[in-house]
Amino acid sequence: MRIETGKMILEKEPIEKARYNDLASKFNALLLDDHKSQKARDYLAERGIDDHLIKKFNIGWCPEQTHIQNLDILAGRIIFPIRDEYGDTIAFSGRLPVKKSDIPKEVPHYWNDPFPKSLYLYNLDKAWPQILFYGFTIIVEGNCDVITCYKHGIKNVVATMGTAFTREHFGKLSRFGTNFILMFDSDEGGRKASFLAKSILSGYRDCSVLDINLNIGGKGYDPDEFIGKFGSQELRKQIEKKSNEIGFEIGVWNKWL
C-alpha cells in the first residue's frame, strides 16, 4: 500500500484484495455494533435499509476519529464496498449521513488513481445469477437504487455509480445476456446518460434496450424515490406498460412479474 496525492493506491495483488475484504468486514461491524454509528444507522433506516440489507451488502461505517491507517478521507461516512463480479472488494464509496439538499455526500476511495468506474458495475457479483435467470439486466445510476430494488425483490439490477455507461460495461454484462432495461435518473444528467447508453447498446447485434423514464405528473424520480413513493408493483407496471408499447420481449417476463 502507498499514498499519493491524498488518495490510497493499492496494487491488484491477492494480498491487497484480501486486506480490502477484511476492511469491509471491519467497517460493517462498526456500523452494526459501535454506538457512535447511530446517526448512520438512523439515516439508513430512514432510507428503508435495515440490518438485513446492511449485512447483505456489507455496508459499513468509518468513525470520524478512525484508527484505520490512511482512511481519513472516509471518516464519518457510511461505507459502500464496491466489489468485482467475483465478490472481491476493490474499492469503497463513502456517503455522509445527510439529506440530498445538504453538502455532497459521495466521496470515492479507490485502490488505484483514478478508480476506473468505466470497468465496474455496482452489485454485479450478486446480480449476474439473477440476470441469467430472468434474461435481462436493469441498469440504474446509484447504489441506493440497487439496494431499494433488491429489497423489493428486483435483484437483476446493477449501477453505473454515477458514471456514463461504457462499452466495457457492456462487455461484462453481455456474458450474461443482451436484454437491457435502463432506469437512470429523470434529471438532465440522467437523460443524457440514458441517451449515451442507448447509443452504445444499439450498436450491438441482437441487443434489446428498453428505456424507462420514471416521470409521473411532470415530476421525475430515480428508482429509489419512485419505489418509496409508489411501491415496487407500480414500478413493475411502468416497465410492463413501456415494454408492451414498443414490443420489447423478454422470454421469462412472467417469472419476473
C-alpha positions, 0 to 999 in steps of 0.5 A, spaced: 500 500 500 502 507 498 499 514 498 499 519 493 496 525 492 491 524 498 488 518 495 490 510 497 493 506 491 493 499 492 496 494 487 491 488 484 495 483 488 491 477 492 494 480 498 491 487 497 484 484 495 484 480 501 486 486 506 480 490 502 475 484 504 477 484 511 476 492 511 469 491 509 468 486 514 471 491 519 467 497 517 460 493 517 461 491 524 462 498 526 456 500 523 452 494 526 455 494 533 459 501 535 454 506 538 457 512 535 454 509 528 447 511 530 446 517 526 448 512 520 444 507 522 438 512 523 439 515 516 439 508 513 433 506 516 430 512 514 432 510 507 428 503 508 435 499 509 435 495 515 440 490 518 438 485 513 440 489 507 446 492 511 449 485 512 447 483 505 451 488 502 456 489 507 455 496 508 459 499 513 461 505 517 468 509 518 468 513 525 470 520 524 476 519 529 478 512 525 484 508 527 484 505 520 491 507 517 490 512 511 482 512 511 481 519 513 478 521 507 472 516 509 471 518 516 464 519 518 461 516 512 457 510 511 461 505 507 459 502 500 464 496 498 464 496 491 466 489 489 468 485 482 463 480 479 467 475 483 465 478 490 472 481 491 472 488 494 476 493 490 474 499 492 469 503 497 464 509 496 463 513 502 456 517 503 455 522 509 449 521 513 445 527 510 439 529 506 440 530 498 439 538 499 445 538 504 453 538 502 455 532 497 455 526 500 459 521 495 466 521 496 470 515 492 476 511 495 479 507 490 485 502 490 488 505 484 488 513 481 483 514 478 478 508 480 476 506 473 468 506 474 468 505 466 470 497 468 465 496 474 458 495 475 455 496 482 452 489 485 454 485 479 457 479 483 450 478 486 446 480 480 449 476 474 445 469 477 439 473 477 440 476 470 441 469 467 435 467 470 430 472 468 434 474 461 435 481 462 439 486 466 436 493 469 441 498 469 440 504 474 445 510 476 446 509 484 447 504 489 441 506 493 437 504 487 440 497 487 439 496 494 431 499 494 430 494 488 433 488 491 429 489 497 423 489 493 425 483 490 428 486 483 435 483 484 437 483 476 439 490 477 446 493 477 449 501 477 453 505 473 455 509 480 454 515 477 458 514 471 456 514 463 455 507 461 461 504 457 462 499 452 466 495 457 460 495 461 457 492 456 462 487 455 461 484 462 454 484 462 453 481 455 456 474 458 450 474 461 445 476 456 443 482 451 436 484 454 437 491 457 432 495 461 435 502 463 432 506 469 437 512 470 435 518 473 429 523 470 434 529 471 438 532 465 444 528 467 440 522 467 437 523 460 443 524 457 446 518 460 440 514 458 441 517 451 449 515 451 447 508 453 442 507 448 447 509 443 452 504 445 447 498 446 444 499 439 450 498 436 450 491 438 447 485 434 441 482 437 441 487 443 434 489 446 434 496 450 428 498 453 428 505 456 424 507 462 423 514 464 420 514 471 416 521 470 409 521 473 405 528 473 411 532 470 415 530 476 421 525 475 424 520 480 430 515 480 428 508 482 429 509 489 424 515 490 419 512 485 419 505 489 418 509 496 413 513 493 409 508 489 411 501 491 415 496 487 408 493 483 407 500 480 414 500 478 413 493 475 407 496 471 411 502 468 416 497 465 410 492 463 406 498 460 413 501 456 415 494 454 408 492 451 408 499 447 414 498 443 414 490 443 420 489 447 420 481 449 423 478 454 422 470 454 421 469 462 417 476 463 412 472 467 417 469 472 419 476 473 412 479 474 
